[in-house]
Amino acid sequence: MSEDKQHSDAASGKAPDTSRDGTPLTDKARAFAHEAVESASTKAEDVERKLRSEARRAADSVDKGEARARHQLDETLTSMEAFIRERPMAGAGMAFVAGMLAAMILRR
């Protein structure tokens, strides 16, 4: 800006334009803030997308683990039932001992 323009602005009571391209500083600040918000929004969307993807993978992993645990429990119960049918007295003895142990633990 020329010195004459600065002096005429000062004489007329106008604040001199301190930006280089003639736009007010508030417009530049507004544009900068808008760009910052857009950038943050884009980054937040990326983070959210990744978190949702990881949450889906974790849920799938839990579901698979639950299915494996159910299958293992079913096999164990089937095995125990077969053992008790083959040896009912041994099964009754084991149940008695397990009950005694549980009672001792629960008394403490």
C-alpha positions as CSV (number, residue, x, y, z in Angstrom):
1,M,0.0,0.0,0.0
2,S,1.4,3.4,-0.8
3,E,2.1,6.0,1.9
4,D,-0.5,8.4,0.5
5,K,-3.2,5.7,0.8
6,Q,-2.2,4.9,4.4
7,H,-2.2,8.7,5.3
8,S,-5.6,9.2,3.6
9,D,-7.0,6.1,5.5
10,A,-5.7,7.5,8.7
11,A,-7.1,10.9,8.0
12,S,-10.5,9.5,7.2
13,G,-10.7,7.4,10.3
14,K,-10.6,4.1,8.5
15,A,-8.4,1.4,9.8
16,P,-5.7,0.6,7.4
17,D,-5.9,-2.8,5.6
18,T,-3.1,-4.8,7.0
19,S,-3.6,-7.9,4.8
20,R,-1.5,-8.3,1.7
21,D,-4.2,-9.0,-0.8
22,G,-6.7,-6.5,0.2
23,T,-9.1,-8.8,2.2
24,P,-9.8,-8.0,5.8
25,L,-7.9,-10.0,8.4
26,T,-11.2,-11.4,9.8
27,D,-11.9,-13.0,6.5
28,K,-8.5,-14.6,6.5
29,A,-9.0,-15.7,10.1
30,R,-12.4,-17.1,9.2
31,A,-11.0,-19.0,6.2
32,F,-8.2,-20.3,8.3
33,A,-10.6,-21.5,11.0
34,H,-12.8,-23.1,8.4
35,E,-9.9,-25.0,6.9
36,A,-8.8,-26.1,10.4
37,V,-12.3,-27.4,11.1
38,E,-12.5,-29.2,7.8
39,S,-9.2,-30.8,8.4
40,A,-10.1,-31.9,11.9
41,S,-13.4,-33.2,10.6
42,T,-11.7,-35.2,7.9
43,K,-9.2,-36.7,10.4
44,A,-12.1,-37.4,12.8
45,E,-14.0,-39.3,10.1
46,D,-10.9,-41.4,9.3
47,V,-10.4,-42.2,13.0
48,E,-14.1,-43.1,13.4
49,R,-13.9,-45.3,10.4
50,K,-10.9,-47.1,11.7
51,L,-12.4,-47.5,15.2
52,R,-15.7,-48.9,13.8
53,S,-13.7,-51.4,11.7
54,E,-11.6,-52.5,14.7
55,A,-14.8,-52.8,16.8
56,R,-16.3,-55.0,14.1
57,R,-13.2,-57.2,14.0
58,A,-13.2,-57.4,17.8
59,A,-16.9,-58.4,17.9
60,D,-16.3,-61.0,15.2
61,S,-13.4,-62.4,17.3
62,V,-15.5,-62.5,20.4
63,D,-18.3,-64.3,18.5
64,K,-15.9,-66.9,17.2
65,G,-14.4,-67.4,20.7
66,E,-17.9,-67.8,22.1
67,A,-18.8,-70.4,19.5
68,R,-15.6,-72.3,20.2
69,A,-16.3,-72.2,24.0
70,R,-19.9,-73.4,23.4
71,H,-18.6,-76.2,21.2
72,Q,-15.9,-77.2,23.8
73,L,-18.5,-77.2,26.6
74,D,-20.9,-79.3,24.6
75,E,-18.1,-81.8,23.9
76,T,-17.1,-81.9,27.6
77,L,-20.7,-82.4,28.7
78,T,-21.1,-85.2,26.2
79,S,-17.9,-86.8,27.4
80,M,-19.0,-86.5,31.1
81,E,-22.4,-88.0,30.3
82,A,-20.8,-91.0,28.6
83,F,-18.4,-91.5,31.5
84,I,-21.2,-91.4,34.1
85,R,-23.3,-93.9,32.0
86,E,-20.3,-96.3,31.8
87,R,-19.2,-95.9,35.5
88,P,-22.1,-94.6,37.6
89,M,-20.4,-95.3,40.9
90,A,-17.2,-93.4,39.9
91,G,-19.4,-90.5,38.7
92,A,-21.2,-90.4,42.0
93,G,-18.0,-90.5,43.9
94,M,-16.5,-87.6,41.9
95,A,-19.7,-85.6,42.4
96,F,-19.5,-86.2,46.1
97,V,-15.8,-85.1,46.3
98,A,-16.6,-82.0,44.1
99,G,-19.5,-81.1,46.5
100,M,-17.2,-81.4,49.5
101,L,-14.5,-79.2,48.0
102,A,-17.1,-76.6,47.0
103,A,-18.5,-76.6,50.6
104,M,-15.1,-76.2,52.0
105,I,-14.3,-73.3,49.7
106,L,-17.6,-71.5,50.3
107,R,-17.3,-71.7,54.1
108,R,-14.1,-69.6,54.1
